[in-house]
Amino acid sequence: MIRVVIRLAIALLIPTSPLLSPARPAIMPVAIDIRPAILARLERSIARHENCVSWNNPGCLAFAGQRNAQRLANGYARFRTLADGRLAEKNDLKAKLERCMTVEQIARAWNGGTYLDALLKETQLRKEDGWCSKLAVGFQGR
């Protein structure tokens, strides 16, 4: 009797009809946009090395008519708030990345590449990475 109950329970738990079987999802490639992560990592690392705090200018940007900024005698920008300075740094980096500049090209344009090795280590990016690299375009996985 116990064997019959066990067999019946197993038969009920294991569907044999395709209509009763749960549909098995097809494995689809997934594209992951990591560009925002690249941008955020570069922002933090550049600000860590540049960081003109007294000017609310975390990227030590030169004045280029940025919003809420004034030109200092040395050519740099002083921003009204730190948030304004962060936004200007983000916009500058984003413009460089959208022109398909690599991490190395950005570092060399920003500061002559003086802290490129530290930037690569902190961001865990490679010299050739950027928004136009395969890394940023997406990961095709299962």
C-alpha positions as CSV (number, residue, x, y, z in Angstrom):
1,M,0.0,0.0,0.0
2,I,2.8,2.4,0.9
3,R,4.5,1.7,-2.5
4,V,1.3,2.6,-4.3
5,V,1.0,5.9,-2.4
6,I,4.6,6.8,-3.1
7,R,4.3,5.9,-6.8
8,L,1.1,8.0,-7.0
9,A,2.7,10.9,-5.3
10,I,5.7,10.8,-7.7
11,A,3.4,10.5,-10.7
12,L,1.6,13.6,-9.6
13,L,4.7,15.6,-8.9
14,I,6.4,14.7,-12.2
15,P,4.3,15.9,-15.1
16,T,4.6,13.7,-18.2
17,S,2.4,15.6,-20.6
18,P,4.0,18.6,-22.4
19,L,1.0,20.7,-21.5
20,L,1.6,20.0,-17.8
21,S,5.4,20.6,-18.0
22,P,6.5,24.1,-17.2
23,A,7.9,25.8,-20.3
24,R,11.6,25.9,-20.4
25,P,12.8,29.4,-21.2
26,A,15.1,29.7,-24.1
27,I,18.5,31.0,-23.3
28,M,18.8,34.5,-24.7
29,P,21.9,36.7,-25.0
30,V,21.9,39.6,-22.6
31,A,23.3,43.0,-23.4
32,I,24.5,44.9,-20.4
33,D,25.2,48.6,-20.7
34,I,28.1,49.4,-18.4
35,R,28.8,52.9,-19.7
36,P,27.3,54.5,-16.6
37,A,29.7,52.4,-14.4
38,I,32.7,53.4,-16.5
39,L,31.7,57.1,-16.2
40,A,31.2,56.9,-12.4
41,R,34.5,55.0,-11.8
42,L,36.4,57.6,-13.9
43,E,34.7,60.5,-12.1
44,R,35.6,59.2,-8.6
45,S,39.2,58.4,-9.5
46,I,39.9,61.7,-11.3
47,A,38.3,63.6,-8.4
48,R,40.5,61.7,-6.0
49,H,43.7,62.8,-7.8
50,E,42.7,66.3,-8.9
51,N,40.3,67.5,-6.3
52,C,40.4,71.3,-6.2
53,V,38.1,71.4,-3.2
54,S,38.4,75.1,-2.5
55,W,37.1,75.9,-5.9
56,N,34.2,73.3,-5.8
57,N,36.0,71.8,-8.8
58,P,36.6,68.0,-8.2
59,G,38.1,67.5,-11.6
60,C,40.2,70.7,-11.6
61,L,38.6,71.8,-14.8
62,A,39.8,74.8,-16.8
63,F,37.2,77.4,-17.2
64,A,35.3,76.9,-20.5
65,G,32.1,78.8,-19.8
66,Q,30.6,76.1,-17.7
67,R,27.3,76.8,-16.0
68,N,27.6,78.4,-12.5
69,A,31.3,78.8,-12.8
70,Q,33.7,81.8,-12.8
71,R,37.1,82.0,-14.3
72,L,40.0,82.2,-11.8
73,A,43.2,84.1,-12.6
74,N,45.0,80.8,-13.2
75,G,42.5,79.8,-15.8
76,Y,40.7,77.2,-13.7
77,A,37.0,77.3,-13.0
78,R,35.5,78.0,-9.5
79,F,32.0,76.6,-9.2
80,R,29.2,78.0,-7.1
81,T,28.6,74.6,-5.4
82,L,30.3,71.2,-5.3
83,A,27.3,69.7,-7.1
84,D,27.9,72.2,-10.0
85,G,31.6,71.1,-10.1
86,R,30.7,67.4,-10.1
87,L,28.2,67.9,-12.9
88,A,30.7,69.8,-15.0
89,E,33.3,67.0,-14.5
90,K,30.7,64.4,-15.4
91,N,29.7,66.4,-18.5
92,D,33.3,66.8,-19.6
93,L,34.1,63.1,-19.1
94,K,30.9,62.1,-20.9
95,A,31.8,64.3,-23.9
96,K,35.2,62.7,-24.1
97,L,33.7,59.2,-23.9
98,E,31.1,59.9,-26.5
99,R,33.9,60.9,-28.9
100,C,35.2,57.3,-28.4
101,M,38.3,58.4,-26.4
102,T,39.8,55.5,-24.4
103,V,40.7,55.7,-20.7
104,E,44.3,56.3,-21.7
105,Q,43.5,59.1,-24.1
106,I,41.2,60.7,-21.4
107,A,44.0,60.6,-18.8
108,R,46.5,62.0,-21.2
109,A,44.2,64.8,-22.2
110,W,43.2,65.5,-18.6
111,N,46.6,65.6,-17.0
112,G,49.2,64.3,-19.4
113,G,48.8,60.8,-18.0
114,T,50.6,61.5,-14.7
115,Y,48.4,59.2,-12.7
116,L,47.3,56.8,-15.4
117,D,48.5,53.7,-13.6
118,A,46.7,54.6,-10.4
119,L,43.6,55.5,-12.4
120,L,43.6,52.0,-14.1
121,K,44.2,50.3,-10.8
122,E,41.4,52.2,-9.0
123,T,38.8,51.9,-11.8
124,Q,39.8,48.3,-12.8
125,L,39.7,49.4,-16.4
126,R,42.2,48.9,-19.2
127,K,43.9,51.6,-21.2
128,E,41.9,50.7,-24.3
129,D,38.5,50.7,-22.5
130,G,35.9,53.3,-23.2
131,W,32.4,53.7,-24.4
132,C,33.2,52.4,-27.9
133,S,35.1,49.4,-26.7
134,K,33.5,45.9,-26.6
135,L,33.6,46.1,-22.8
136,A,31.0,49.0,-22.8
137,V,28.9,47.8,-25.8
138,G,27.6,44.8,-23.9
139,F,28.2,41.3,-22.6
140,Q,26.6,38.5,-24.6
141,G,26.2,35.7,-22.1
142,R,23.9,32.9,-21.0
